[in-house]
Amino acid sequence: MAPHFIGEAIEVTTGGEVKEPLSFVWRGTAYEIAEVIAAWLDWGFAAGAVQRNWRTRRHRNYFRVRVTSGEIFEMYVDRGPAGERSEWFLYQQLE
């Protein structure tokens, strides 16, 4: 199956020392995460960024997860400045 782009905000429950995702809600359906397959950081710059400095850099943590139904998704958390709420997004469905 080819990747299916989603790009929607989701509600995520995290846990553990490194705050990995445990479950998420997408379009009213709850998904339990059975396995975190991979995790990586993105500290790049947005395409077309006029300035390239620490203030315009992305701060995202990506996760590829398998849910209990067997589907595989990629999600990320946009980490804002200290004290601000982080936002989670469902990026794509892989299987």
N, C-alpha and C positions, 0 to 999 in steps of 0.2 A: 504494500500500500504506500502510495506517495504521501509525503507530509501534507497535512491539511492545516493551513494557517488559521488561527483563531483570533489572537490579539484582543482578548477581553479581560476586564478586571474580574478578580475572583476573591472570595473569602478563604483564608488559609488558617489552619490551626498548626502551630509549630511546637516542637519539643526538643529536649536533649540539650547538651552543652553548646552545640553549634547552631541551634534553632533550625533544624531541618523540618521540612513540611511533613505533617502526619496525615492530614486530610484536607480536602478543599470542597467548596460548593461552587458549582458552575451551572447557571441557568436553572437554579432551584433543585438540582440533584446533588446529593452528597457523595463524594468519592473518598474511600479509604486508601491510603498509599501502602502498598505491600512491600515496596522496595524502592530505594533511591539508587538508580542505576549509575548515575554520574552527576557530578557537581563541578561548576567552574565559575570563575569571576570574569566580568567584563568591565574594564576600566578605560574603554576607548572613548572616542569622540563621535558625536552625531555627524552624519553626512552633511556637509555644507557649513560646519561650525566656523564662524567668523574668527573667533579667538580660540586658541588651544592652550588652556591653562587648567589648573586644578578645579576652578569653579565651573567650567563647562564640560568637564569629564563625566561620563556615565559612571554610576556605581551600582552595578547589578550583580546579583548572585543568581545563576541559572541552575536548574535542577531537571534532570531527566528521570521520570518516575514511572513505575508500573503500578497501576491500581489493582485492587482485588479482583476485578472483572477481567484482568489481563491486558487492558488497553495501556498504551504508553503515551505519555504526554511530556512536553517540555514547558516549564513555567519559570518565571523569574520574579525576584523582588527588587524593586527600585528603592534603594536605600537613600533616604533624604538626609539632610543635615541633622546633626545630633538634636534630639528633642522633638523632631518631626516624625509623623507617622509614616512608616514604610508602606508602599503599595505593591500588591501582588498581581501578576498578570499570567493568564494561560496563553502561552505563545503558540504552540502547535500540537496537533495530535499526530503521532507517528504510526500507530497501529490501532 
